[in-house]
Every structure is written in structure tokens, then in C-alpha cells.
Amino acid sequence: MVIYVDADACPVVRIVERVAEEYKIKVCLLCDTNHVLQSDYSDIKIIGAGADAVDFALVNLCSPGDIVVTQDYGVAAMALGKDAYAIHQSGRWYTNDNINQLLMERHLAKAARRAKSKDHLYRPRKRTQEDDQHFEESFRKLITFAGEM
């Protein structure tokens, strides 16, 4: 098992590394050339800056039984298609039972944004310590679940 992290602006990288090191699981962080990552634990792969370049590289690398950490529903869907596990930075597991609904909601939200005449001014709320704790608990459960399969 390898844990692949879509690490461009990912707020849970350090949590993933700390937990993975406890379980002695290899971690690979993927980012584009616009980001600088450093790690004493993970392998870092810097992918050329191009639309979705990191996403496709991550999916090409992952194998059945691996874990993918991403906030991108499309990446999660492709990882699930390769029989890998996928988790959002919120701690929500992506599954074959929920991914189609998530993709549809993303599509509808994008269509609604395009229909408005004003620029989209949405900003995500600030991440809290509780968010990090929830992610870590869910991530640990996923590691255990994946290890049992």
C-alpha cells in the first residue's frame, strides 16, 4: 500500500505523513511546479504545470489497495476506478456508492456559477483544529479498513 497525496494546497499533508509513518506506509506527495514541498518522510514528485497534470500523474501511479488523498472528485473517481481508496481532506471517504452523486453536485454547482453574471466570490471557511482531528480519525479508520481487505 502507498498513500498518494494530491498535495497542491493540501492542508492535511503533515497529518498524512505523521500517521503513515506510525503505520510504516510509504507516502508520495505530488505537486506541480508552482508549489514547493519539503518532507523528511515522503517521496515528492513534481509534475509539470499543466491543466490536470498532477491529477493524471497521481492516477497513473496508484494501484489497487493504495490510498489517495484529494479534494478533487474527478481524481477520486479515477482512483476508485483503479480499485484504490480515496479520502477528502475533510475526512469523507469517496466510495462507489457516493462518487456519482458528488460528481453530479459538482457539475450542477459549476453550471450555477457560470449562469451568474457576477464573478464567483466564494471563499472556503477557515480550517479548524476540529477539522484536522476529524480527518485524522477518518484517515486512520481508512488505513485499517484498507489493510484488512
LOLOKE-650376 format. One record per residue: x, y, z of N, C-alpha, C in turn; residue in one letter. Coordinates in nm, 2 decimals, always signed. Layout:
<gufi <X Y Z> <X Y Z> <X Y Z> A> ...
END
This chain:
<gufi <+0.08 -0.12 +0.00> <+0.00 +0.00 +0.00> <+0.09 +0.12 +0.00> M> <gufi <+0.05 +0.22 -0.08> <+0.11 +0.35 -0.09> <+0.00 +0.45 -0.07> V> <gufi <+0.03 +0.56 -0.01> <-0.06 +0.67 +0.01> <-0.01 +0.78 -0.09> I> <gufi <-0.10 +0.82 -0.18> <-0.07 +0.93 -0.28> <-0.15 +1.05 -0.23> Y> <gufi <-0.08 +1.17 -0.23> <-0.15 +1.29 -0.19> <-0.14 +1.39 -0.30> V> <gufi <-0.26 +1.44 -0.34> <-0.27 +1.55 -0.43> <-0.23 +1.67 -0.35> D> <gufi <-0.10 +1.70 -0.35> <-0.05 +1.79 -0.24> <-0.06 +1.94 -0.27> A> <gufi <-0.10 +1.98 -0.39> <-0.11 +2.12 -0.42> <-0.22 +2.18 -0.33> D> <gufi <-0.17 +2.26 -0.24> <-0.25 +2.34 -0.14> <-0.33 +2.24 -0.05> A> <gufi <-0.28 +2.12 -0.02> <-0.35 +2.03 +0.06> <-0.32 +2.06 +0.21> C> <gufi <-0.42 +2.08 +0.29> <-0.39 +2.12 +0.43> <-0.36 +2.01 +0.53> P> <gufi <-0.37 +1.88 +0.48> <-0.35 +1.77 +0.57> <-0.23 +1.69 +0.54> V> <gufi <-0.13 +1.74 +0.47> <-0.01 +1.67 +0.43> <+0.06 +1.62 +0.56> V> <gufi <+0.08 +1.71 +0.65> <+0.16 +1.67 +0.77> <+0.09 +1.56 +0.85> R> <gufi <-0.04 +1.57 +0.86> <-0.12 +1.47 +0.93> <-0.10 +1.33 +0.86> I> <gufi <-0.11 +1.33 +0.73> <-0.10 +1.21 +0.65> <+0.04 +1.15 +0.68> V> <gufi <+0.14 +1.24 +0.67> <+0.28 +1.19 +0.69> <+0.30 +1.13 +0.83> E> <gufi <+0.25 +1.20 +0.93> <+0.27 +1.15 +1.07> <+0.20 +1.02 +1.09> R> <gufi <+0.08 +1.01 +1.05> <+0.00 +0.88 +1.06> <+0.06 +0.77 +0.98> V> <gufi <+0.10 +0.80 +0.86> <+0.16 +0.70 +0.77> <+0.29 +0.65 +0.83> A> <gufi <+0.37 +0.74 +0.89> <+0.50 +0.69 +0.95> <+0.47 +0.60 +1.07> E> <gufi <+0.37 +0.63 +1.14> <+0.33 +0.54 +1.25> <+0.30 +0.40 +1.20> E> <gufi <+0.23 +0.39 +1.09> <+0.19 +0.26 +1.03> <+0.29 +0.21 +0.93> Y> <gufi <+0.40 +0.28 +0.92> <+0.51 +0.24 +0.82> <+0.46 +0.22 +0.68> K> <gufi <+0.38 +0.32 +0.63> <+0.33 +0.32 +0.50> <+0.40 +0.43 +0.42> I> <gufi <+0.44 +0.39 +0.30> <+0.51 +0.48 +0.21> <+0.41 +0.59 +0.16> K> <gufi <+0.46 +0.72 +0.15> <+0.38 +0.83 +0.11> <+0.44 +0.90 -0.01> V> <gufi <+0.36 +0.93 -0.11> <+0.41 +1.01 -0.22> <+0.33 +1.13 -0.24> C> <gufi <+0.40 +1.25 -0.23> <+0.33 +1.38 -0.25> <+0.35 +1.42 -0.39> L> <gufi <+0.24 +1.46 -0.46> <+0.25 +1.51 -0.59> <+0.21 +1.65 -0.60> L> <gufi <+0.29 +1.74 -0.67> <+0.25 +1.88 -0.68> <+0.30 +1.93 -0.81> C> <gufi <+0.26 +2.04 -0.86> <+0.30 +2.10 -0.98> <+0.42 +2.19 -0.95> D> <gufi <+0.48 +2.24 -1.06> <+0.60 +2.33 -1.05> <+0.57 +2.46 -0.98> T> <gufi <+0.45 +2.50 -0.96> <+0.41 +2.62 -0.89> <+0.42 +2.61 -0.74> N> <gufi <+0.44 +2.49 -0.68> <+0.44 +2.47 -0.54> <+0.58 +2.41 -0.50> H> <gufi <+0.62 +2.45 -0.38> <+0.75 +2.39 -0.32> <+0.71 +2.31 -0.20> V> <gufi <+0.75 +2.18 -0.20> <+0.72 +2.10 -0.09> <+0.86 +2.04 -0.04> L> <gufi <+0.86 +2.02 +0.09> <+0.98 +1.95 +0.15> <+0.92 +1.85 +0.25> Q> <gufi <+0.99 +1.74 +0.26> <+0.95 +1.64 +0.35> <+1.07 +1.55 +0.39> S> <gufi <+1.07 +1.51 +0.52> <+1.17 +1.42 +0.57> <+1.12 +1.28 +0.55> D> <gufi <+0.99 +1.26 +0.52> <+0.94 +1.12 +0.52> <+0.89 +1.08 +0.38> Y> <gufi <+0.82 +1.17 +0.31> <+0.76 +1.13 +0.18> <+0.85 +1.15 +0.06> S> <gufi <+0.82 +1.07 -0.04> <+0.87 +1.09 -0.17> <+0.79 +1.21 -0.23> D> <gufi <+0.86 +1.30 -0.30> <+0.80 +1.41 -0.36> <+0.82 +1.40 -0.51> I> <gufi <+0.70 +1.41 -0.59> <+0.71 +1.41 -0.73> <+0.66 +1.55 -0.78> K> <gufi <+0.74 +1.62 -0.85> <+0.70 +1.75 -0.90> <+0.66 +1.73 -1.05> I> <gufi <+0.54 +1.76 -1.08> <+0.49 +1.73 -1.22> <+0.48 +1.87 -1.29> I> <gufi <+0.50 +1.86 -1.42> <+0.49 +1.99 -1.50> <+0.36 +2.06 -1.48> G> <gufi <+0.37 +2.19 -1.48> <+0.25 +2.27 -1.46> <+0.16 +2.27 -1.59> A> <gufi <+0.06 +2.20 -1.58> <-0.04 +2.19 -1.69> <-0.17 +2.16 -1.63> G> <gufi <-0.28 +2.19 -1.71> <-0.41 +2.16 -1.66> <-0.42 +2.01 -1.63> A> <gufi <-0.45 +1.98 -1.50> <-0.47 +1.84 -1.45> <-0.35 +1.75 -1.46> D> <gufi <-0.23 +1.80 -1.49> <-0.11 +1.72 -1.50> <-0.09 +1.64 -1.37> A> <gufi <-0.10 +1.70 -1.26> <-0.08 +1.63 -1.13> <-0.19 +1.52 -1.11> V> <gufi <-0.31 +1.56 -1.15> <-0.42 +1.46 -1.13> <-0.40 +1.34 -1.21> D> <gufi <-0.36 +1.35 -1.34> <-0.34 +1.23 -1.42> <-0.21 +1.15 -1.38> F> <gufi <-0.11 +1.22 -1.33> <+0.01 +1.15 -1.29> <-0.02 +1.07 -1.16> A> <gufi <-0.10 +1.13 -1.07> <-0.14 +1.06 -0.95> <-0.22 +0.93 -0.98> L> <gufi <-0.32 +0.95 -1.07> <-0.40 +0.83 -1.11> <-0.32 +0.72 -1.18> V> <gufi <-0.22 +0.76 -1.26> <-0.14 +0.67 -1.33> <-0.05 +0.59 -1.23> N> <gufi <-0.01 +0.66 -1.12> <+0.08 +0.59 -1.03> <+0.00 +0.50 -0.93> L> <gufi <-0.12 +0.53 -0.90> <-0.19 +0.45 -0.79> <-0.23 +0.31 -0.85> C> <gufi <-0.24 +0.22 -0.75> <-0.27 +0.08 -0.78> <-0.38 +0.03 -0.69> S> <gufi <-0.44 -0.08 -0.72> <-0.54 -0.14 -0.63> <-0.49 -0.15 -0.49> P> <gufi <-0.57 -0.10 -0.39> <-0.53 -0.11 -0.25> <-0.46 +0.02 -0.20> G> <gufi <-0.41 +0.10 -0.29> <-0.35 +0.23 -0.24> <-0.45 +0.32 -0.19> D> <gufi <-0.41 +0.43 -0.12> <-0.50 +0.53 -0.07> <-0.46 +0.66 -0.14> I> <gufi <-0.56 +0.74 -0.19> <-0.54 +0.87 -0.25> <-0.61 +0.97 -0.16> V> <gufi <-0.54 +1.08 -0.13> <-0.59 +1.19 -0.06> <-0.61 +1.31 -0.15> V> <gufi <-0.73 +1.35 -0.18> <-0.76 +1.45 -0.27> <-0.89 +1.52 -0.24> T> <gufi <-0.90 +1.65 -0.28> <-1.03 +1.72 -0.27> <-1.10 +1.72 -0.40> Q> <gufi <-1.03 +1.66 -0.51> <-1.09 +1.66 -0.64> <-1.17 +1.54 -0.67> D> <gufi <-1.30 +1.56 -0.69> <-1.39 +1.44 -0.71> <-1.35 +1.36 -0.83> Y> <gufi <-1.31 +1.43 -0.94> <-1.27 +1.36 -1.06> <-1.15 +1.27 -1.03> G> <gufi <-1.05 +1.31 -0.96> <-0.93 +1.23 -0.92> <-0.98 +1.11 -0.84> V> <gufi <-1.07 +1.14 -0.74> <-1.12 +1.03 -0.66> <-1.20 +0.93 -0.74> A> <gufi <-1.28 +0.97 -0.84> <-1.35 +0.88 -0.92> <-1.25 +0.79 -1.00> A> <gufi <-1.15 +0.85 -1.06> <-1.05 +0.77 -1.13> <-0.97 +0.67 -1.04> M> <gufi <-0.94 +0.72 -0.92> <-0.87 +0.63 -0.82> <-0.96 +0.51 -0.79> A> <gufi <-1.09 +0.54 -0.76> <-1.19 +0.43 -0.73> <-1.19 +0.33 -0.85> L> <gufi <-1.19 +0.39 -0.97> <-1.19 +0.30 -1.09> <-1.07 +0.21 -1.10> G> <gufi <-0.96 +0.24 -1.03> <-0.84 +0.16 -1.03> <-0.84 +0.07 -0.90> K> <gufi <-0.95 +0.06 -0.83> <-0.97 -0.01 -0.71> <-0.87 +0.04 -0.60> D> <gufi <-0.85 +0.17 -0.60> <-0.78 +0.23 -0.49> <-0.88 +0.29 -0.39> A> <gufi <-0.84 +0.33 -0.28> <-0.93 +0.40 -0.18> <-0.90 +0.55 -0.20> Y> <gufi <-1.00 +0.63 -0.16> <-0.99 +0.78 -0.18> <-1.06 +0.84 -0.06> A> <gufi <-0.99 +0.95 -0.01> <-1.04 +1.03 +0.10> <-1.02 +1.18 +0.08> I> <gufi <-1.12 +1.25 +0.12> <-1.12 +1.40 +0.10> <-1.05 +1.46 +0.23> H> <gufi <-1.00 +1.58 +0.21> <-0.93 +1.64 +0.33> <-1.02 +1.67 +0.44> Q> <gufi <-1.15 +1.66 +0.42> <-1.25 +1.67 +0.53> <-1.26 +1.54 +0.61> S> <gufi <-1.21 +1.43 +0.56> <-1.22 +1.30 +0.62> <-1.33 +1.22 +0.55> G> <gufi <-1.41 +1.27 +0.46> <-1.51 +1.19 +0.39> <-1.45 +1.09 +0.30> R> <gufi <-1.49 +0.97 +0.31> <-1.44 +0.87 +0.22> <-1.52 +0.88 +0.09> W> <gufi <-1.45 +0.87 -0.03> <-1.51 +0.86 -0.15> <-1.54 +0.71 -0.18> Y> <gufi <-1.66 +0.67 -0.22> <-1.69 +0.53 -0.24> <-1.76 +0.52 -0.38> T> <gufi <-1.78 +0.40 -0.42> <-1.85 +0.37 -0.54> <-2.00 +0.41 -0.52> N> <gufi <-2.04 +0.41 -0.39> <-2.18 +0.45 -0.36> <-2.21 +0.60 -0.36> D> <gufi <-2.11 +0.68 -0.34> <-2.13 +0.82 -0.33> <-2.07 +0.91 -0.44> N> <gufi <-1.98 +0.85 -0.52> <-1.90 +0.93 -0.61> <-1.99 +0.99 -0.73> I> <gufi <-2.08 +0.91 -0.78> <-2.17 +0.97 -0.89> <-2.25 +1.09 -0.84> N> <gufi <-2.30 +1.08 -0.72> <-2.38 +1.20 -0.66> <-2.28 +1.32 -0.64> Q> <gufi <-2.16 +1.29 -0.59> <-2.07 +1.41 -0.57> <-2.03 +1.47 -0.71> L> <gufi <-2.01 +1.39 -0.81> <-1.98 +1.44 -0.94> <-2.09 +1.52 -1.00> L> <gufi <-2.21 +1.48 -0.98> <-2.33 +1.55 -1.03> <-2.35 +1.68 -0.95> M> <gufi <-2.33 +1.68 -0.82> <-2.34 +1.81 -0.74> <-2.23 +1.91 -0.79> E> <gufi <-2.11 +1.86 -0.82> <-2.00 +1.94 -0.87> <-2.04 +2.00 -1.00> R> <gufi <-2.10 +1.92 -1.09> <-2.14 +1.97 -1.22> <-2.25 +2.08 -1.21> H> <gufi <-2.35 +2.05 -1.12> <-2.46 +2.15 -1.11> <-2.41 +2.28 -1.04> L> <gufi <-2.32 +2.27 -0.95> <-2.26 +2.39 -0.89> <-2.18 +2.47 -0.99> A> <gufi <-2.11 +2.41 -1.07> <-2.03 +2.48 -1.17> <-2.12 +2.54 -1.27> K> <gufi <-2.23 +2.47 -1.31> <-2.33 +2.53 -1.41> <-2.39 +2.65 -1.34> A> <gufi <-2.42 +2.65 -1.22> <-2.49 +2.76 -1.15> <-2.39 +2.88 -1.14> A> <gufi <-2.27 +2.85 -1.12> <-2.17 +2.97 -1.11> <-2.16 +3.03 -1.25> R> <gufi <-2.16 +2.95 -1.35> <-2.14 +3.01 -1.49> <-2.26 +3.09 -1.53> R> <gufi <-2.38 +3.05 -1.47> <-2.50 +3.12 -1.51> <-2.51 +3.26 -1.45> A> <gufi <-2.44 +3.29 -1.34> <-2.45 +3.42 -1.27> <-2.36 +3.52 -1.35> K> <gufi <-2.41 +3.64 -1.34> <-2.34 +3.75 -1.42> <-2.22 +3.80 -1.34> S> <gufi <-2.22 +3.79 -1.21> <-2.11 +3.84 -1.12> <-2.00 +3.73 -1.12> K> <gufi <-1.88 +3.78 -1.08> <-1.77 +3.68 -1.05> <-1.80 +3.60 -0.93> D> <gufi <-1.75 +3.48 -0.93> <-1.77 +3.39 -0.81> <-1.68 +3.44 -0.70> H> <gufi <-1.74 +3.48 -0.59> <-1.66 +3.53 -0.48> <-1.65 +3.44 -0.35> L> <gufi <-1.69 +3.31 -0.37> <-1.69 +3.22 -0.26> <-1.55 +3.19 -0.21> Y> <gufi <-1.54 +3.20 -0.08> <-1.41 +3.16 -0.01> <-1.44 +3.05 +0.09> R> <gufi <-1.37 +2.94 +0.09> <-1.39 +2.84 +0.19> <-1.37 +2.89 +0.33> P> <gufi <-1.44 +2.83 +0.43> <-1.42 +2.87 +0.56> <-1.28 +2.83 +0.61> R> <gufi <-1.23 +2.90 +0.71> <-1.10 +2.87 +0.77> <-1.10 +2.73 +0.83> K> <gufi <-0.99 +2.66 +0.81> <-0.98 +2.52 +0.86> <-0.96 +2.53 +1.01> R> <gufi <-1.02 +2.44 +1.08> <-1.01 +2.44 +1.23> <-0.93 +2.32 +1.28> T> <gufi <-0.90 +2.32 +1.41> <-0.83 +2.20 +1.47> <-0.93 +2.08 +1.47> Q> <gufi <-1.06 +2.11 +1.48> <-1.16 +2.00 +1.48> <-1.16 +1.94 +1.34> E> <gufi <-1.14 +2.02 +1.24> <-1.14 +1.96 +1.10> <-1.02 +1.87 +1.09> D> <gufi <-0.91 +1.91 +1.14> <-0.79 +1.82 +1.14> <-0.81 +1.69 +1.22> D> <gufi <-0.87 +1.70 +1.33> <-0.89 +1.59 +1.42> <-0.99 +1.49 +1.35> Q> <gufi <-1.09 +1.54 +1.29> <-1.19 +1.46 +1.21> <-1.12 +1.39 +1.10> H> <gufi <-1.04 +1.46 +1.02> <-0.97 +1.40 +0.91> <-0.88 +1.29 +0.96> F> <gufi <-0.80 +1.31 +1.07> <-0.71 +1.21 +1.12> <-0.78 +1.08 +1.17> E> <gufi <-0.89 +1.10 +1.24> <-0.97 +0.98 +1.28> <-1.02 +0.90 +1.16> E> <gufi <-1.08 +0.97 +1.06> <-1.13 +0.91 +0.94> <-1.02 +0.84 +0.86> S> <gufi <-0.90 +0.91 +0.85> <-0.79 +0.86 +0.78> <-0.73 +0.73 +0.85> F> <gufi <-0.72 +0.73 +0.98> <-0.68 +0.61 +1.05> <-0.78 +0.49 +1.02> R> <gufi <-0.90 +0.52 +1.03> <-1.00 +0.41 +1.00> <-0.99 +0.36 +0.86> K> <gufi <-0.96 +0.45 +0.76> <-0.94 +0.40 +0.62> <-0.82 +0.32 +0.61> L> <gufi <-0.71 +0.35 +0.67> <-0.59 +0.27 +0.67> <-0.62 +0.13 +0.73> I> <gufi <-0.69 +0.13 +0.84> <-0.72 +0.00 +0.90> <-0.81 -0.08 +0.81> T> <gufi <-0.91 -0.02 +0.75> <-1.01 -0.08 +0.66> <-0.93 -0.14 +0.53> F> <gufi <-0.85 -0.05 +0.47> <-0.77 -0.09 +0.36> <-0.67 -0.21 +0.39> A> <gufi <-0.62 -0.21 +0.50> <-0.52 -0.31 +0.54> <-0.59 -0.45 +0.56> G> <gufi <-0.72 -0.44 +0.60> <-0.80 -0.57 +0.62> <-0.84 -0.63 +0.49> E> <gufi <-0.85 -0.55 +0.38> <-0.90 -0.60 +0.26> <-0.80 -0.68 +0.18> M> 
END
